């Protein structure tokens, strides 16, 4: 998948933030900008570049949980990922 320039820039800046050891980053983007795609692309890169890395994607909205999971699997079909959410009726463990 090819990211838009601003999506790639957001991910690159996350890496710069982590390299600087500056604390906990926050990415803010407007509705429709592809946040789920950024989350999926960042997760894939982090887990690929740094084996053993684990990523937890948290949301209070069932639809966003399902959307983020679908985007992650679309970007990275072989991701060892699952959903653990009562609202979604899933408790995937062992991933």
Secondary structure, 3 states (H helix, E strand, C coil): CCCCHHHHHHHHHHHHHHHHCCCCCCCCCCCCCCHHHHHHHHHHHHHHHCCCCCCCCCCCCHHHHHHHHHHHHHHCCCCCCCCEECCCCEECCCC
